[in-house]
C-alpha cells in the first residue's frame, strides 16, 4: 500500500475517535481536514471499456498486398486536337450552287462518292465514316437546315468504276454538292497516270454539267500509299485537274502529312491497323475540317469569293 494511502486511513481513524471523544462536530472538522489534504492525483476517474480500447488500439496497418490505383491511361486519340493549316482546308472557289440553296432555306443534298475511304473502311461503324460525321458537323454549323449527306463509297472502286455509277448513284439524287474522292486505288494497283487523268476530267465535267458544285478529295497520307512511286504524280494530277476545271480541292494528303510530320501525331492515332485506311479519329477530323471549309465557301461574300477564285 502506498504511503499516502496509509496516511489517509490513519487520519480517518483519528476522525472517528475525535467524534466519539469530543462529539459529532469535532468529527466533521477532522473529516474536512482529511478531504482537503487528499491530493487530486489520488482520485482516478472511471474509464469505460470502449474508451480503454480506443486508447490502446494501434493504427490499422496498410495492406501490403494492395497498391494504390494507377490513373487511367488516356487513349492516344484523346491526346491530340484536330486541326491543320487553313490553306489545306480552304476552298479556292465559292460553292455557288450550295450558297443559293442555303440562302433560300432549301434542302441541301451532298453526295460523297469514292472508294473504301469514303465507304468507311477502318472505322468502328458506318456512323464513324467521314460522310456520316460530315452530316453531324454541318448540322451543328448550320442549325435548323435540312441537310442530307449520302455515302456512295464502294470498297475497291477506281475512277472508271465510279464514273459508271454516276448516273444511278450520284446524279439521280440531284445533289447540290458532290465530294469526289479519287486516286488511291489506281496508285495501289500501279496503274499508269495518263489514262486516269482523262477519266478524272471527264467525270468533273459530267458533274458540273448536272449543276452541282464539285470538291475533289485527294489520297490519304498513309504508310501503304507512301510506298508507291506514283503517289507524288497522282497528287500533282488531282491538283492540276481541280485547277483546270475550276473546282475545289480538299487537300487531305497534305493535311494528314501535317499531322504526322509537323504536329508529330503518330500514324496509329489517325490511320487504322492496316496502314491504309483512316480510323475514327482520322475520319472525324477530316469531316470537321471539311465541314468548316464547305460552310465558309457556301456563305462567302460575293466580292471575297471573286478575289479568292483568281
BALOBA-1460 file (C-alpha; in Angstrom, 3 decimals):
// residues 310
<rec num="1" residu="x" x="0.000" y="0.000" z="0.000"/>
<rec num="2" residu="x" x="1.310" y="3.475" z="-0.861"/>
<rec num="3" residu="x" x="2.380" y="5.792" z="1.990"/>
<rec num="4" residu="x" x="-0.256" y="8.403" z="1.026"/>
<rec num="5" residu="x" x="-2.982" y="5.764" z="1.360"/>
<rec num="6" residu="x" x="-1.705" y="4.689" z="4.800"/>
<rec num="7" residu="x" x="-1.695" y="8.306" z="5.998"/>
<rec num="8" residu="x" x="-5.236" y="8.840" z="4.797"/>
<rec num="9" residu="x" x="-6.520" y="5.722" z="6.615"/>
<rec num="10" residu="x" x="-4.826" y="6.846" z="9.852"/>
<rec num="11" residu="x" x="-6.413" y="10.274" z="9.642"/>
<rec num="12" residu="x" x="-9.850" y="8.771" z="9.085"/>
<rec num="13" residu="x" x="-9.386" y="6.629" z="12.199"/>
<rec num="14" residu="x" x="-8.475" y="9.763" z="14.195"/>
<rec num="15" residu="x" x="-11.621" y="11.440" z="12.844"/>
<rec num="16" residu="x" x="-13.816" y="8.625" z="14.196"/>
<rec num="17" residu="x" x="-12.011" y="8.790" z="17.585"/>
<rec num="18" residu="x" x="-12.461" y="12.557" z="17.788"/>
<rec num="19" residu="x" x="-16.156" y="12.119" z="17.120"/>
<rec num="20" residu="x" x="-16.517" y="9.716" z="19.996"/>
<rec num="21" residu="x" x="-14.438" y="11.802" z="22.487"/>
<rec num="22" residu="x" x="-15.481" y="15.353" z="21.600"/>
<rec num="23" residu="x" x="-18.786" y="14.959" z="19.770"/>
<rec num="24" residu="x" x="-20.010" y="14.914" z="16.160"/>
<rec num="25" residu="x" x="-18.883" y="18.492" z="15.435"/>
<rec num="26" residu="x" x="-15.244" y="17.648" z="16.106"/>
<rec num="27" residu="x" x="-15.552" y="14.616" z="13.833"/>
<rec num="28" residu="x" x="-16.858" y="16.766" z="10.931"/>
<rec num="29" residu="x" x="-13.990" y="19.225" z="11.372"/>
<rec num="30" residu="x" x="-11.436" y="16.405" z="11.178"/>
<rec num="31" residu="x" x="-13.191" y="14.917" z="8.056"/>
<rec num="32" residu="x" x="-12.962" y="18.263" z="6.229"/>
<rec num="33" residu="x" x="-9.256" y="18.493" z="7.047"/>
<rec num="34" residu="x" x="-8.630" y="14.999" z="5.730"/>
<rec num="35" residu="x" x="-10.553" y="15.684" z="2.481"/>
<rec num="36" residu="x" x="-8.596" y="18.863" z="1.895"/>
<rec num="37" residu="x" x="-5.310" y="17.064" z="2.246"/>
<rec num="38" residu="x" x="-6.066" y="14.210" z="-0.218"/>
<rec num="39" residu="x" x="-4.066" y="15.072" z="-3.396"/>
<rec num="40" residu="x" x="-6.020" y="15.431" z="-6.647"/>
<rec num="41" residu="x" x="-3.959" y="12.767" z="-8.382"/>
<rec num="42" residu="x" x="-5.095" y="10.219" z="-5.842"/>
<rec num="43" residu="x" x="-8.605" y="10.196" z="-7.395"/>
<rec num="44" residu="x" x="-8.654" y="8.156" z="-10.570"/>
<rec num="45" residu="x" x="-11.609" y="8.812" z="-12.925"/>
<rec num="46" residu="x" x="-13.581" y="5.815" z="-14.111"/>
<rec num="47" residu="x" x="-12.648" y="4.548" z="-17.591"/>
<rec num="48" residu="x" x="-15.235" y="2.820" z="-19.785"/>
<rec num="49" residu="x" x="-14.221" y="-0.330" z="-21.723"/>
<rec num="50" residu="x" x="-14.803" y="1.449" z="-25.064"/>
<rec num="51" residu="x" x="-12.556" y="4.319" z="-24.040"/>
<rec num="52" residu="x" x="-9.894" y="1.919" z="-22.868"/>
<rec num="53" residu="x" x="-9.951" y="0.028" z="-26.169"/>
<rec num="54" residu="x" x="-9.786" y="3.273" z="-28.123"/>
<rec num="55" residu="x" x="-6.814" y="4.423" z="-26.117"/>
<rec num="56" residu="x" x="-4.744" y="1.329" z="-26.740"/>
<rec num="57" residu="x" x="-5.908" y="0.286" z="-30.260"/>
<rec num="58" residu="x" x="-2.966" y="0.543" z="-32.686"/>
<rec num="59" residu="x" x="-3.439" y="2.177" z="-36.106"/>
<rec num="60" residu="x" x="-4.621" y="-0.159" z="-38.846"/>
<rec num="61" residu="x" x="-1.572" y="-1.136" z="-40.908"/>
<rec num="62" residu="x" x="-1.675" y="-0.788" z="-44.694"/>
<rec num="63" residu="x" x="-2.423" y="-3.969" z="-46.586"/>
<rec num="64" residu="x" x="0.920" y="-4.954" z="-48.104"/>
<rec num="65" residu="x" x="-0.921" y="-6.891" z="-50.834"/>
<rec num="66" residu="x" x="-2.622" y="-3.806" z="-52.232"/>
<rec num="67" residu="x" x="-1.125" y="-0.950" z="-54.218"/>
<rec num="68" residu="x" x="-2.522" y="2.469" z="-54.986"/>
<rec num="69" residu="x" x="-4.660" y="2.515" z="-58.136"/>
<rec num="70" residu="x" x="-2.798" y="3.970" z="-61.108"/>
<rec num="71" residu="x" x="-4.514" y="6.767" z="-63.046"/>
<rec num="72" residu="x" x="-6.403" y="5.583" z="-66.126"/>
<rec num="73" residu="x" x="-4.340" y="5.772" z="-69.306"/>
<rec num="74" residu="x" x="-5.526" y="8.348" z="-71.821"/>
<rec num="75" residu="x" x="-6.003" y="6.849" z="-75.320"/>
<rec num="76" residu="x" x="-3.613" y="8.383" z="-77.881"/>
<rec num="77" residu="x" x="-6.547" y="9.697" z="-79.927"/>
<rec num="78" residu="x" x="-7.624" y="11.840" z="-76.964"/>
<rec num="79" residu="x" x="-4.212" y="13.409" z="-76.508"/>
<rec num="80" residu="x" x="-4.277" y="15.233" z="-79.833"/>
<rec num="81" residu="x" x="-6.567" y="18.012" z="-81.007"/>
<rec num="82" residu="x" x="-7.997" y="18.042" z="-84.514"/>
<rec num="83" residu="x" x="-6.536" y="20.848" z="-86.602"/>
<rec num="84" residu="x" x="-4.452" y="21.820" z="-89.584"/>
<rec num="85" residu="x" x="-3.241" y="24.775" z="-91.640"/>
<rec num="86" residu="x" x="-6.035" y="26.812" z="-93.209"/>
<rec num="87" residu="x" x="-4.507" y="26.554" z="-96.681"/>
<rec num="88" residu="x" x="-5.175" y="22.808" z="-96.704"/>
<rec num="89" residu="x" x="-8.883" y="23.149" z="-95.913"/>
<rec num="90" residu="x" x="-9.759" y="26.473" z="-97.534"/>
<rec num="91" residu="x" x="-11.538" y="26.276" z="-100.903"/>
<rec num="92" residu="x" x="-10.284" y="28.456" z="-103.745"/>
<rec num="93" residu="x" x="-13.691" y="28.671" z="-105.405"/>
<rec num="94" residu="x" x="-17.021" y="29.566" z="-103.827"/>
<rec num="95" residu="x" x="-19.715" y="26.882" z="-103.734"/>
<rec num="96" residu="x" x="-22.239" y="28.947" z="-105.692"/>
<rec num="97" residu="x" x="-24.967" y="26.330" z="-106.035"/>
<rec num="98" residu="x" x="-24.740" y="25.416" z="-102.361"/>
<rec num="99" residu="x" x="-24.833" y="29.113" z="-101.461"/>
<rec num="100" residu="x" x="-28.092" y="29.632" z="-103.363"/>
<rec num="101" residu="x" x="-29.725" y="26.627" z="-101.718"/>
<rec num="102" residu="x" x="-28.700" y="27.686" z="-98.242"/>
<rec num="103" residu="x" x="-29.722" y="31.313" z="-98.835"/>
<rec num="104" residu="x" x="-33.167" y="30.149" z="-99.935"/>
<rec num="105" residu="x" x="-33.543" y="27.863" z="-96.942"/>
<rec num="106" residu="x" x="-33.969" y="24.914" z="-99.304"/>
<rec num="107" residu="x" x="-32.891" y="21.329" z="-98.538"/>
<rec num="108" residu="x" x="-29.168" y="20.828" z="-99.092"/>
<rec num="109" residu="x" x="-28.050" y="17.474" z="-100.524"/>
<rec num="110" residu="x" x="-24.460" y="16.255" z="-100.687"/>
<rec num="111" residu="x" x="-23.283" y="13.059" z="-102.357"/>
<rec num="112" residu="x" x="-19.921" y="11.643" z="-101.281"/>
<rec num="113" residu="x" x="-18.593" y="9.231" z="-103.898"/>
<rec num="114" residu="x" x="-15.349" y="7.340" z="-103.706"/>
<rec num="115" residu="x" x="-13.781" y="4.072" z="-102.701"/>
<rec num="116" residu="x" x="-13.175" y="2.437" z="-99.308"/>
<rec num="117" residu="x" x="-12.052" y="5.592" z="-97.510"/>
<rec num="118" residu="x" x="-15.436" y="7.096" z="-98.369"/>
<rec num="119" residu="x" x="-17.326" y="3.915" z="-97.529"/>
<rec num="120" residu="x" x="-15.637" y="3.982" z="-94.116"/>
<rec num="121" residu="x" x="-13.168" y="1.080" z="-94.122"/>
<rec num="122" residu="x" x="-11.161" y="1.218" z="-90.906"/>
<rec num="123" residu="x" x="-13.922" y="2.929" z="-88.923"/>
<rec num="124" residu="x" x="-15.579" y="1.245" z="-85.958"/>
<rec num="125" residu="x" x="-19.017" y="1.623" z="-87.591"/>
<rec num="126" residu="x" x="-20.736" y="3.284" z="-90.533"/>
<rec num="127" residu="x" x="-21.629" y="6.153" z="-88.202"/>
<rec num="128" residu="x" x="-17.899" y="6.904" z="-87.874"/>
<rec num="129" residu="x" x="-17.274" y="7.213" z="-91.637"/>
<rec num="130" residu="x" x="-16.394" y="10.664" z="-92.896"/>
<rec num="131" residu="x" x="-19.758" y="11.241" z="-94.706"/>
<rec num="132" residu="x" x="-21.694" y="10.368" z="-91.539"/>
<rec num="133" residu="x" x="-19.521" y="12.614" z="-89.400"/>
<rec num="134" residu="x" x="-19.762" y="15.369" z="-92.034"/>
<rec num="135" residu="x" x="-23.557" y="15.388" z="-91.711"/>
<rec num="136" residu="x" x="-23.230" y="15.807" z="-87.939"/>
<rec num="137" residu="x" x="-20.726" y="18.646" z="-88.266"/>
<rec num="138" residu="x" x="-22.752" y="20.506" z="-90.909"/>
<rec num="139" residu="x" x="-25.934" y="20.333" z="-88.832"/>
<rec num="140" residu="x" x="-24.051" y="21.838" z="-85.918"/>
<rec num="141" residu="x" x="-22.655" y="24.648" z="-88.085"/>
<rec num="142" residu="x" x="-25.970" y="25.232" z="-89.886"/>
<rec num="143" residu="x" x="-28.641" y="24.581" z="-87.251"/>
<rec num="144" residu="x" x="-32.188" y="24.240" z="-88.467"/>
<rec num="145" residu="x" x="-31.170" y="23.414" z="-92.058"/>
<rec num="146" residu="x" x="-32.369" y="20.332" z="-93.907"/>
<rec num="147" residu="x" x="-29.040" y="18.644" z="-94.734"/>
<rec num="148" residu="x" x="-28.563" y="15.217" z="-96.290"/>
<rec num="149" residu="x" x="-25.211" y="13.532" z="-96.905"/>
<rec num="150" residu="x" x="-25.361" y="10.355" z="-98.991"/>
<rec num="151" residu="x" x="-22.474" y="7.905" z="-98.787"/>
<rec num="152" residu="x" x="-21.722" y="6.383" z="-102.202"/>
<rec num="153" residu="x" x="-18.353" y="4.880" z="-101.373"/>
<rec num="154" residu="x" x="-17.575" y="1.351" z="-102.599"/>
<rec num="155" residu="x" x="-14.562" y="-0.634" z="-101.430"/>
<rec num="156" residu="x" x="-12.007" y="-1.194" z="-104.163"/>
<rec num="157" residu="x" x="-13.518" y="1.198" z="-106.707"/>
<rec num="158" residu="x" x="-11.275" y="3.033" z="-109.119"/>
<rec num="159" residu="x" x="-12.120" y="6.184" z="-111.058"/>
<rec num="160" residu="x" x="-13.563" y="4.249" z="-114.012"/>
<rec num="161" residu="x" x="-15.867" y="2.299" z="-111.666"/>
<rec num="162" residu="x" x="-17.100" y="5.491" z="-110.057"/>
<rec num="163" residu="x" x="-17.871" y="7.066" z="-113.422"/>
<rec num="164" residu="x" x="-20.034" y="4.057" z="-114.216"/>
<rec num="165" residu="x" x="-22.034" y="4.729" z="-111.056"/>
<rec num="166" residu="x" x="-22.532" y="8.465" z="-111.586"/>
<rec num="167" residu="x" x="-25.938" y="8.189" z="-113.236"/>
<rec num="168" residu="x" x="-27.614" y="5.994" z="-110.637"/>
<rec num="169" residu="x" x="-25.536" y="6.670" z="-107.548"/>
<rec num="170" residu="x" x="-24.907" y="10.400" z="-107.839"/>
<rec num="171" residu="x" x="-26.973" y="12.305" z="-110.384"/>
<rec num="172" residu="x" x="-30.221" y="10.525" z="-109.524"/>
<rec num="173" residu="x" x="-30.091" y="12.216" z="-106.088"/>
<rec num="174" residu="x" x="-29.920" y="15.698" z="-107.678"/>
<rec num="175" residu="x" x="-27.044" y="16.761" z="-105.439"/>
<rec num="176" residu="x" x="-26.182" y="20.362" z="-104.705"/>
<rec num="177" residu="x" x="-22.600" y="19.340" z="-103.908"/>
<rec num="178" residu="x" x="-20.537" y="16.302" z="-104.912"/>
<rec num="179" residu="x" x="-17.471" y="15.267" z="-102.935"/>
<rec num="180" residu="x" x="-15.355" y="13.022" z="-105.153"/>
<rec num="181" residu="x" x="-12.528" y="11.080" z="-103.518"/>
<rec num="182" residu="x" x="-10.160" y="9.654" z="-106.146"/>
<rec num="183" residu="x" x="-6.731" y="8.278" z="-106.918"/>
<rec num="184" residu="x" x="-5.722" y="5.872" z="-104.181"/>
<rec num="185" residu="x" x="-6.661" y="2.525" z="-105.715"/>
<rec num="186" residu="x" x="-5.121" y="3.415" z="-109.082"/>
<rec num="187" residu="x" x="-1.823" y="4.096" z="-107.317"/>
<rec num="188" residu="x" x="-2.009" y="1.000" z="-105.127"/>
<rec num="189" residu="x" x="-2.524" y="-1.142" z="-108.251"/>
<rec num="190" residu="x" x="0.324" y="0.557" z="-110.120"/>
<rec num="191" residu="x" x="-1.879" y="1.782" z="-112.960"/>
<rec num="192" residu="x" x="-0.441" y="4.402" z="-115.317"/>
<rec num="193" residu="x" x="-1.303" y="8.014" z="-114.588"/>
<rec num="194" residu="x" x="-2.189" y="9.299" z="-118.058"/>
<rec num="195" residu="x" x="-5.430" y="7.321" z="-118.602"/>
<rec num="196" residu="x" x="-6.540" y="8.294" z="-115.114"/>
<rec num="197" residu="x" x="-6.143" y="11.981" z="-115.925"/>
<rec num="198" residu="x" x="-8.525" y="11.654" z="-118.883"/>
<rec num="199" residu="x" x="-11.156" y="9.921" z="-116.768"/>
<rec num="200" residu="x" x="-10.831" y="12.485" z="-113.998"/>
<rec num="201" residu="x" x="-11.526" y="15.400" z="-116.343"/>
<rec num="202" residu="x" x="-14.478" y="13.573" z="-117.907"/>
<rec num="203" residu="x" x="-16.015" y="12.930" z="-114.522"/>
<rec num="204" residu="x" x="-15.655" y="16.510" z="-113.276"/>
<rec num="205" residu="x" x="-17.223" y="17.868" z="-116.447"/>
<rec num="206" residu="x" x="-20.176" y="15.495" z="-116.136"/>
<rec num="207" residu="x" x="-20.829" y="16.595" z="-112.559"/>
<rec num="208" residu="x" x="-20.556" y="20.267" z="-113.422"/>
<rec num="209" residu="x" x="-22.960" y="19.824" z="-116.348"/>
<rec num="210" residu="x" x="-25.521" y="18.447" z="-113.890"/>
<rec num="211" residu="x" x="-25.413" y="21.739" z="-111.998"/>
<rec num="212" residu="x" x="-23.639" y="20.511" z="-108.873"/>
<rec num="213" residu="x" x="-20.730" y="22.089" z="-107.068"/>
<rec num="214" residu="x" x="-17.701" y="19.766" z="-107.077"/>
<rec num="215" residu="x" x="-14.968" y="19.224" z="-104.490"/>
<rec num="216" residu="x" x="-12.213" y="16.727" z="-105.246"/>
<rec num="217" residu="x" x="-10.639" y="14.855" z="-102.336"/>
<rec num="218" residu="x" x="-7.156" y="13.503" z="-102.951"/>
<rec num="219" residu="x" x="-5.377" y="10.496" z="-101.477"/>
<rec num="220" residu="x" x="-4.672" y="9.703" z="-97.846"/>
<rec num="221" residu="x" x="-1.215" y="10.141" z="-96.335"/>
<rec num="222" residu="x" x="-0.773" y="6.600" z="-95.039"/>
<rec num="223" residu="x" x="2.098" y="4.090" z="-94.969"/>
<rec num="224" residu="x" x="0.784" y="1.881" z="-97.784"/>
<rec num="225" residu="x" x="0.251" y="4.876" z="-100.067"/>
<rec num="226" residu="x" x="3.679" y="6.323" z="-99.313"/>
<rec num="227" residu="x" x="5.453" y="3.208" z="-100.569"/>
<rec num="228" residu="x" x="4.122" y="3.685" z="-104.107"/>
<rec num="229" residu="x" x="6.302" y="5.554" z="-106.629"/>
<rec num="230" residu="x" x="3.301" y="7.074" z="-108.446"/>
<rec num="231" residu="x" x="1.959" y="8.803" z="-105.331"/>
<rec num="232" residu="x" x="3.567" y="12.237" z="-105.971"/>
<rec num="233" residu="x" x="2.458" y="12.149" z="-109.611"/>
<rec num="234" residu="x" x="-1.138" y="11.320" z="-108.686"/>
<rec num="235" residu="x" x="-1.223" y="14.146" z="-106.149"/>
<rec num="236" residu="x" x="0.003" y="16.589" z="-108.792"/>
<rec num="237" residu="x" x="-2.529" y="15.264" z="-111.305"/>
<rec num="238" residu="x" x="-5.518" y="15.719" z="-108.994"/>
<rec num="239" residu="x" x="-4.423" y="19.258" z="-108.042"/>
<rec num="240" residu="x" x="-3.952" y="20.185" z="-111.716"/>
<rec num="241" residu="x" x="-7.363" y="18.797" z="-112.682"/>
<rec num="242" residu="x" x="-9.035" y="20.852" z="-109.952"/>
<rec num="243" residu="x" x="-7.292" y="23.984" z="-111.173"/>
<rec num="244" residu="x" x="-8.023" y="23.394" z="-114.865"/>
<rec num="245" residu="x" x="-11.680" y="22.577" z="-114.202"/>
<rec num="246" residu="x" x="-12.083" y="25.451" z="-111.696"/>
<rec num="247" residu="x" x="-13.367" y="23.192" z="-108.925"/>
<rec num="248" residu="x" x="-12.288" y="22.964" z="-105.332"/>
<rec num="249" residu="x" x="-9.803" y="20.530" z="-103.843"/>
<rec num="250" residu="x" x="-9.784" y="19.307" z="-100.263"/>
<rec num="251" residu="x" x="-6.097" y="18.570" z="-99.655"/>
<rec num="252" residu="x" x="-6.435" y="15.518" z="-97.473"/>
<rec num="253" residu="x" x="-2.924" y="14.222" z="-98.262"/>
<rec num="254" residu="x" x="-1.235" y="17.480" z="-97.222"/>
<rec num="255" residu="x" x="-3.440" y="17.749" z="-94.133"/>
<rec num="256" residu="x" x="-2.554" y="14.260" z="-92.924"/>
<rec num="257" residu="x" x="1.117" y="14.822" z="-93.716"/>
<rec num="258" residu="x" x="0.962" y="17.912" z="-91.491"/>
<rec num="259" residu="x" x="-0.499" y="15.838" z="-88.677"/>
<rec num="260" residu="x" x="2.365" y="13.363" z="-88.899"/>
<rec num="261" residu="x" x="5.383" y="15.423" z="-89.942"/>
<rec num="262" residu="x" x="4.639" y="18.797" z="-88.306"/>
<rec num="263" residu="x" x="2.313" y="18.100" z="-85.393"/>
<rec num="264" residu="x" x="4.106" y="14.787" z="-84.700"/>
<rec num="265" residu="x" x="0.908" y="12.815" z="-84.350"/>
<rec num="266" residu="x" x="1.693" y="9.086" z="-84.678"/>
<rec num="267" residu="x" x="0.134" y="7.199" z="-87.576"/>
<rec num="268" residu="x" x="-1.824" y="4.945" z="-85.231"/>
<rec num="269" residu="x" x="-3.798" y="7.952" z="-83.986"/>
<rec num="270" residu="x" x="-5.390" y="8.615" z="-87.386"/>
<rec num="271" residu="x" x="-4.678" y="5.514" z="-89.517"/>
<rec num="272" residu="x" x="-6.140" y="2.083" z="-88.841"/>
<rec num="273" residu="x" x="-4.057" y="-1.022" z="-88.242"/>
<rec num="274" residu="x" x="-3.911" y="-1.909" z="-91.947"/>
<rec num="275" residu="x" x="-1.672" y="1.085" z="-92.633"/>
<rec num="276" residu="x" x="-4.023" y="2.333" z="-95.350"/>
<rec num="277" residu="x" x="-7.454" y="3.391" z="-94.186"/>
<rec num="278" residu="x" x="-8.246" y="6.072" z="-91.678"/>
<rec num="279" residu="x" x="-9.722" y="5.287" z="-88.279"/>
<rec num="280" residu="x" x="-12.437" y="7.000" z="-86.236"/>
<rec num="281" residu="x" x="-10.188" y="9.893" z="-85.190"/>
<rec num="282" residu="x" x="-8.952" y="10.456" z="-88.736"/>
<rec num="283" residu="x" x="-12.404" y="10.361" z="-90.315"/>
<rec num="284" residu="x" x="-13.864" y="12.624" z="-87.631"/>
<rec num="285" residu="x" x="-11.117" y="15.221" z="-88.019"/>
<rec num="286" residu="x" x="-11.369" y="15.231" z="-91.826"/>
<rec num="287" residu="x" x="-15.141" y="15.662" z="-91.554"/>
<rec num="288" residu="x" x="-14.786" y="18.509" z="-89.063"/>
<rec num="289" residu="x" x="-12.345" y="20.468" z="-91.206"/>
<rec num="290" residu="x" x="-14.180" y="19.659" z="-94.439"/>
<rec num="291" residu="x" x="-17.455" y="20.894" z="-92.938"/>
<rec num="292" residu="x" x="-15.831" y="24.184" z="-91.956"/>
<rec num="293" residu="x" x="-14.483" y="24.590" z="-95.499"/>
<rec num="294" residu="x" x="-17.871" y="23.873" z="-97.065"/>
<rec num="295" residu="x" x="-19.739" y="26.325" z="-94.857"/>
<rec num="296" residu="x" x="-17.190" y="29.075" z="-95.439"/>
<rec num="297" residu="x" x="-17.227" y="28.607" z="-99.229"/>
<rec num="298" residu="x" x="-21.034" y="28.438" z="-99.311"/>
<rec num="299" residu="x" x="-21.502" y="31.597" z="-97.246"/>
<rec num="300" residu="x" x="-18.602" y="33.626" z="-98.610"/>
<rec num="301" residu="x" x="-19.471" y="37.214" z="-99.636"/>
<rec num="302" residu="x" x="-19.548" y="37.707" z="-103.397"/>
<rec num="303" residu="x" x="-16.619" y="40.169" z="-103.508"/>
<rec num="304" residu="x" x="-14.418" y="37.944" z="-101.364"/>
<rec num="305" residu="x" x="-15.378" y="34.923" z="-103.455"/>
<rec num="306" residu="x" x="-14.302" y="36.661" z="-106.658"/>
<rec num="307" residu="x" x="-10.897" y="37.545" z="-105.187"/>
<rec num="308" residu="x" x="-10.395" y="34.021" z="-103.843"/>
<rec num="309" residu="x" x="-11.090" y="32.396" z="-107.219"/>
<rec num="310" residu="x" x="-8.372" y="34.429" z="-109.017"/>
